[in-house]
Amino acid sequence: MEPTKRGRVRVEATAKRVRAYVNGRPVADTIRALLVWEVPYYPTYYFPVDDVDMESLKATGRKEHSPSRGDGELHDIAGRPDAALVYGDDAPLEQIRGHVRLDWKSMDNWFEEDEEVTVHPRDPYRRVDILASSRHVRVEVDGVTVADSRSPRILFETGLRPRYYLPKTDVRFDLLHRSDTVTHCPYKGQAEYWSVGEGEGGRDLVWSYPAPLPESQKIAGLAAFYNEKVDLYVDGVLQPR
């Protein structure tokens, strides 16, 4: 029987210089950051105490417990509650002893080297491939064809289903209306959205990256549909939702 993996945490060093800023000043600046997978989907940065501006941290007297990481001491930063978690020499996970975990959303800016990063750290084991294709992609919403293309670009991202990005000229934008939703991806950049109809089921079905990050330039200005929420046919075959 395989041993359980419950509670295990993966920890790796990274060669990147990593910085976190609050109010225009660096709270942490290191070339010795750790990548810690607290969840399976993406890592979190931990900083050596020596590379953190500890004077900007204010102890709350409270602790946060994790079955795998033990107790960390909670600190506020510039009036931002619980923005830092400090692990002492008694942490059960040896690698994170003497390290500080900064809450991602509590920081104003994050940088890997001199490039700003949003949402969460980039996972070194996640790859994005964008391939030009001649496959026939057709999208229906409630029985109405809203997109029909023979020149998609297919985005393959580790651990996720393929996404089909279509030229906007192949999409019935007369059936869509602009949404105010905006999302961010650390690999692709900032996305804008469109909805189909007025019901909740048609909300934000379509998105596009008008100015994606350099590694995702091949999908600039193209439109993609949530496979999970529409009837998407590839070469005549309906894809599972």
N, C-alpha and C positions, 0 to 999 in steps of 0.2 A: 504494500500500500504506500502510495506516495505521501510524504509528510505534508501537512497543511501549510499553506502559504499565508494564512490569515495573520495579520499583524506585522508581516515582514515589510521592511522598507529598504528600497534600493538607494544606495548612495554612491555618487561618483564625483571625482574632481573634474573641473573644466579649465581649459587653458585660456578662456576668454577673460578679459578685464570686464568687470561688472560694476555698475554704479546705480545708486538709487538716490533720488533728489526729493527734498521737501522745501517748499518756499524758495526755490532757486539755489539751495545749498545741498551739497552731497551729505547724506546721512551715512552712506557706506560706499567704499571705493576699494576694490580688491582685485588681485590676480590669483586669488586662492579660494574662489567661491566653490561651494559644493552644490551639486544638483541632487536634490532629494525627491524621490517619487513618493509623496504622501498619498497620492491616488494613482491609479494605473495610467491615466490619460495624458498627463504632462508633469514635468518636474517643478520644484520650487527651489529658489536660491537660499542658501544659508551662508552667512558671512562670518569669518573669524572675528572674535571680539576686538582684536587689535586693529582691524580694518573698519570699525564702526565708530562713529562719533558718539561715544557712550554718554557724553555730557548732554546730548540732546534728548536722551531717553529719561523718562520719569517713571520710577517704579510705582506700581499700583498696589503692591502687597498681595496681589492675587496670582493664582497659578492656573495653567491650562494643562489638563492631563490627556495623554495619549497612551494607549496600551503598549505601543511599540517604541515611542520616543520618550516616554516618561513625563515628568513635570517640567514645564517651562514657565519662567517668571514673566508675567505680562507687564508691558511698559507702554506708556503713552508717548507720543512724539508730537510736539507743537500743537497740543490740544486735540490730537487725533487719538481716540481711545483704542487701546489694545493694538497699537500699530507694530509692536515688536514683541518677540518671544525669545527670551534669553535662556539658553541651556547651560547649566553648570557642569562641574566635574562628576556629578553623581548621575548624569543621564545614562540610562541603560544602553543606549546606542552609542558606542564609543566614538564613532566618527563625528557626531554632532556636538560632543562636549566642547564647551568654550566657543559655541557658535550662536549667531543671532539670526532668527527668521523674521524678515520684515513682511508685513501684510502688503500684498501687491497693490490693492486698491487704495491703501492709505498713503502711498507714495504718489508724488506728482508726475515723476518721470523715471523711467528705467532705461539704462543703456547697456548694450553688449558692445564692447569696444566703443566706437563713436556713433553707432547707429541706435536710434531709439526703438524700443521694443514695447508692444502693447499686448494686453490681455493676459499673457503668461510667458514664461521663458520658452524659447524654442527647444523642442525635444531633439537631441542629436540623432535619434533613431527614427525620426519621422521624415519621410521623403515625399516630395510632390513632383510628379511627372505630368506634363501637359503635352498631349500628342495630337497633331492634326489628323483628321479622319475623313473618310468618304462615306461612313455609315449613315443610313437614313434614319433620322430621329424625328419623331412626330409626338406632339404633346396634346392631349385632350383634357379639358376641364368640363365636367358635366356633359360629356358627349360632344362638345364643341372643340374643333381643332384651333389651338391658340399658337402653335408653332410647328413649322415643317421645314426641315433643313437636311441637306446632303453634304454639308461642310462643317460639322461640329468640331470643336476641340474638346477632347476628353481629358479630364483631370483625375489622375489616380493619386490618392493620398493614403499613406500607410494606415491600415486599420479601418478605412472608410470605404463606402461604396463609390463607384465611379460617378462623377458629375459631368453632365453634358452641357458645354457652353456653346451657345448658338449665336450666329450673327443677328444683330437686332433687326435687320431687314427680313429675316425669316420668322420673326415673331409678330403676332397680331397685337401691336401696342394700342390699337384702337379699342381693344377689349380690356385693356389694363388701365389702372390709375395709380399714380405715384403715391407711395406711402411715406410717412415721416420717419420710418424705422431706419436706423443706421447701426451696423455691427462692425466689429473689428476682428481681424484674424492676424496672429503673429507671422503667418507664412504668406498671406495674400494681401493684407491691407484693409482698407475701409470699403464696405459694401453699401449700396443703396438698394431700395426695394420697391416692388410694385405689387398690387393686389388685383384679384380678379373678382368682379362683382362687389356687393356690399356686405355679404355675410362673413361671419368669422372664419368659416371654412376656406374662404378664398383669400384671406389676409396674408400678405407677404409671401406669396407663392413663387415670386420671381426676384432674382437679385443680380447685381452686376457690380464689377469693380472698375470704376472709371479710370483710376490711376493706381493700379496694383503695385506692390513691392517689386523690385527688380527681378527677383527669381520667378515671379508669376506674371511677367509682362505679356505672355502669350494669350491670356484671357482678358486683356484690357478691352473694355467696352462691349464685351460679349454678355449674353444673358443666360442664366441657368435657372432651372425649375427644381423644386423639391420633389425628388423621385417619390418620396413617401406620401405626397399629398395630391399627385396628379396621375393620370394614365399616360405613361411614357412608353412609347414603342420604339424599339431599335431593330431596324431591318424587318419591320412587321411583327416583331415579337413583343408582347406586352411584358414590361419588366415588373418584378414583384415590388410592392410598396414596402 
